Amino acid sequence: MDHYDEIDKNNFIYQRYRYLGKYTPQNFLFNANLQEFSQPVSYLCNLQTIGKISSQECYEEIESLWQKLTLSFQALKNDDKDVTE
């Protein structure tokens, strides 16, 4: 498999969507973080649905991802305050 096949596979599996909201650097970065959150959540839900992981394991993994997303949101919100002051 060459480099371009790997890129195509990653683009297929981890699709990115362009940001359409009001542009600020913080909004743009949060959107990227949100997309990075949603992809593994989808996989975890599918794994739990087909019985590959338990409900508890799925919950704990999603909770961990949620905490990371929350921290990134708070950091970006604080960055936005610093810019407007």
ChimeraX attribute file (.defattr): number of C-alpha atoms within 10 A of each C-alpha:
attribute: neighborCount
match mode: 1-to-1
recipient: residues
	/A:1	5
	/A:2	6
	/A:3	7
	/A:4	9
	/A:5	10
	/A:6	11
	/A:7	11
	/A:8	11
	/A:9	11
	/A:10	11
	/A:11	11
	/A:12	10
	/A:13	10
	/A:14	13
	/A:15	11
	/A:16	12
	/A:17	9
	/A:18	8
	/A:19	12
	/A:20	8
	/A:21	9
	/A:22	8
	/A:23	10
	/A:24	10
	/A:25	12
	/A:26	17
	/A:27	17
	/A:28	16
	/A:29	16
	/A:30	20
	/A:31	18
	/A:32	15
	/A:33	16
	/A:34	16
	/A:35	16
	/A:36	16
	/A:37	16
	/A:38	14
	/A:39	14
	/A:40	15
	/A:41	19
	/A:42	12
	/A:43	12
	/A:44	20
	/A:45	16
	/A:46	14
	/A:47	15
	/A:48	17
	/A:49	13
	/A:50	9
	/A:51	10
	/A:52	11
	/A:53	14
	/A:54	14
	/A:55	15
	/A:56	10
	/A:57	12
	/A:58	20
	/A:59	15
	/A:60	12
	/A:61	14
	/A:62	19
	/A:63	13
	/A:64	12
	/A:65	16
	/A:66	16
	/A:67	11
	/A:68	14
	/A:69	17
	/A:70	15
	/A:71	11
	/A:72	17
	/A:73	19
	/A:74	13
	/A:75	14
	/A:76	17
	/A:77	15
	/A:78	12
	/A:79	13
	/A:80	15
	/A:81	10
	/A:82	9
	/A:83	8
	/A:84	6
	/A:85	5
